[in-house]
Amino acid sequence: MKQVVLASYAKGNPKASDFRVEDVGVPVAGEGELLLKTLYIAVDPLIRFSLDETVLSGTARMELGAPVIGPTVSQVVASNHADYEVGDFVEGRTGWAEYTLVAPDKSDYRGPPRKLDPALAPVSTALGALGGPGQTAYEGVVNVGRLNAGETIVISAAAGAVGSMAGQIAKALGGRAVGIAGGAAKCQGLLDLGFDAVADYKAPDFADQLKAALPEGADVYFENVGGEVTLQVLPLLKRGARMPMCGFIAYYGVGMEGPGPDHLPGFYRQIMAKGLEIKGFAGIFAGQKGLDDIAGWMKEGKITFAESFVDGIEAAPEAFASVFSGHSHLGKLLVRVAAEG
Ligand SMILES: NC(=O)c1ccc[n+]([C@@H]2O[C@H](COP(=O)([O-])OP(=O)(O)OC[C@H]3O[C@@H](n4cnc5c(N)ncnc54)[C@H](OP(=O)(O)O)[C@@H]3O)[C@@H](O)[C@H]2O)c1
């Protein structure tokens, strides 16, 4: 089988050459273990936090030469555990490998694999609309952003997995959703998903596009990016706006100091002058209530799941690097490793 291992710790934004594809033997399930066939790999930006040689406390560092760990959907092909049967679909954090072993009772930070119901929705959605990105979007819009019907939310990285869900959840709640994304095609994709207005941050007239999209300002800023995008958004926030701080992908490759202190004074001035409420959240997910609400909205046709695929595990390094360098995919980008069944 093939697996993708970490070849060198990332410097700046990750590159495909930070990884290596290897041929190894398929492992055999021992006592209490499952052998999983990987179907889908999610190339999540947060994996970047584990690729530094020196990592922040609380982040697990990946080992050189070991398979990259991240969110996957798999199918059980051998089970020595009473709770799982051959053929079950599961979602969990496993290695970027065509086959992988997990021990559901072994307590580590990953937890036991979550069993999936393929009748509810395609199992790949466990990595998108009905998984971490969906729950993150729900947490940010509903619990942290506290968006009310009639209010306006502006979302950065809106064409990504989290952002595309955040906008649709905002619409389902009766809000007005404005999305920021890179490129005209992605912006059109957001309008097709039901966003009310868009702004292309790669266009020379981004600032004007954003002002036109937010004629009365915004009540909530769903922050995924940081940097120049955020500096353009801040002046357009209303007094007392809420700012769920979900991510800051523009800074992931440049270390915790950011590109320099020059942006921060203006940023803090806006927080102070407008009494902005900024609240970070990580891993505090909306739980089953969030997933049930999203599944209900999907049934009512209020939310569609946006997913894009690239094929073969060898494509994982390039796909992951493209999350940071810009790609043309809408919604959750998944590596399709094997066919289901
Ligand atoms: N707090 C939490 O618990 C939590 C959980 C999951 C994710 N997150 C965070 O949420 C954010 C979105 O995650 P996701 O899963 O939706 O990712 P995703 O689907 O991979 O989308 C990421 C998108 O970010 C945009 N981007 C990348 N670099 C950028 C830059 N320098 N400036 C502006 N935009 C840039 C790109 O879209 P364009 O083509 O439009 O540039 C890219 O496709 C990330 O910051 C992630 O770390 C947080």
The ligand as an ORCA input file, in Angstrom:
! r2SCAN-3c Opt
* xyz 0 1
  N     -11.424     27.166     15.249
  C     -11.567     25.924     14.839
  O     -11.876     25.026     15.608
  C     -11.341     25.625     13.378
  C     -11.757     24.405     12.810
  C     -11.584     24.206     11.420
  C     -10.997     25.200     10.630
  N     -10.577     26.356     11.233
  C      -9.990     27.445     10.436
  O     -10.991     27.943      9.572
  C     -10.377     28.473      8.387
  C     -10.999     27.827      7.149
  O     -10.804     26.419      7.201
  P     -11.432     25.468      6.071
  O     -11.445     24.089      6.615
  O     -12.686     26.078      5.557
  O     -10.298     25.541      4.966
  P     -10.350     25.279      3.387
  O     -11.618     24.656      2.934
  O      -9.085     24.561      3.060
  O     -10.279     26.750      2.794
  C      -9.138     27.542      3.002
  C      -9.181     28.716      2.050
  O      -8.549     29.824      2.655
  C      -8.204     30.743      1.643
  N      -6.870     31.279      1.903
  C      -5.696     30.596      2.005
  N      -4.676     31.443      2.234
  C      -5.224     32.701      2.262
  C      -4.679     34.009      2.448
  N      -3.374     34.199      2.656
  N      -5.530     35.078      2.426
  C      -6.862     34.898      2.218
  N      -7.440     33.680      2.035
  C      -6.617     32.604      2.050
  C      -8.207     29.959      0.314
  O      -9.368     30.352     -0.425
  P      -9.304     31.483     -1.603
  O      -9.061     30.740     -2.890
  O     -10.606     32.154     -1.537
  O      -8.118     32.339     -1.284
  C      -8.383     28.523      0.765
  O      -9.036     27.714     -0.160
  C      -8.879     28.178      8.512
  O      -8.259     29.333      9.035
  C      -8.853     27.041      9.514
  O      -7.632     26.959     10.172
  C     -10.743     26.576     12.572
*
